[in-house]
């Protein structure tokens, strides 16, 4: 990915942080997007630069179309273009649908579905020929676990947008794919009160995923080695499903 420019939404922590580090290690100049935790984003940039890479942190709420566009503008001004867009920012609401509020729906679908639509629309005009778009979805779109209906549905909407977009930009050599992580050791996962022991017991490889496990899959899809893969939803779940 030398000479490529990558933007990672939600890049300051968890999977996003690991993806930013992975893309930078491959030679890309990386824009680390964050919404509130500026210090965490700066630490990611510092880690990348300490290893000889190139990175900058840009604040933007990915759910706000204006802020998202401004962030992509900043990336193009700083690095001269856009080649790789990783849509990692997301939100989770856990609970039965009968107890979900209108605000819960707006919040989850705003970041997981509408923001994906806006980002893909922008990518259609910004990502250079031969570029890569990767949407970080969730294995919950396959399993639809109890109390995860809003989350799964919002991410499933993103997956359908990805498949449609892949058909629209394929002639330009741009690949567009989704990665579906299983249970992964992140702050968001542990905050969800998920039954960790039960999930690990049902995973073939016998552990939770690590952010780096997902980042390596994203890094592959962002590389030239994945030039013949597009419009796909790729599970990265340790053999749980």
C-alpha positions, 0 to 999 in steps of 0.5 A: 500500500505504498503511496496509498492514502487511507481513511479509517473511521473510528480509528482511535480505539479497538478494531479501528486502531489496529486497522490504522496500524496495519495499513500504516505498516503496509506503507499507506498514509493513514487518516485516523478519524475520531469523534471524542477521544483526541488523546487516543487518536494522537497516540495512534498517530504517534505509534505509527510515526514511531515506526516510520509511518505517516498518519494524522488524526482528524476529528469528525462525527461519522454520523454527521454528513457535513463532518464526514465530508469535511474529514474526507476533504482534510484527508485529500488536502493533507495527502493528495487523494484517497485510495482506501476507505475503511468504515469502522465507526459504529454504535451498539444498543443492546436490549429487546426491541419492545423496549427500544426507543425512537432515539435508540433507532435513530442513533444506531441506524444513523451511524451504522446505516445512514453514515455508511450510505453517505460514506459510500456516496462520497467514495464514489466521487473521491476514491481513486481508480483501483481503490478499496472500500472495506465496511466493518460489519458484524457476525450478528447479521448472520446470527441475529442474537437476542437483544441485538436486533437494532444493531444487526439490522443496521449493519445488515443495511450497510452490507446491502449497500456495500454489495450494490456499490461494488457493482457500481464501481467495479469497472474502475477497479475499486473493490468493496467488501464487508468484514464480519467480526465475531466476538472481539476483545474491545471496550465496546464488546465488554460493555455489552454484557455479552456472555463471554464464556459461552461465546468462547466455548462455541468458537472453534479456535477457543478464544475471543478475537483480538483487534489485530485478527480483524485488522489483518483481514481488512489489511488483506482486502485493502491490498493488491492481493485482494484485487479479485474479491469484491461485493463479499461479506467475509466472516472473521469469527474464529470458526464460531458460526 
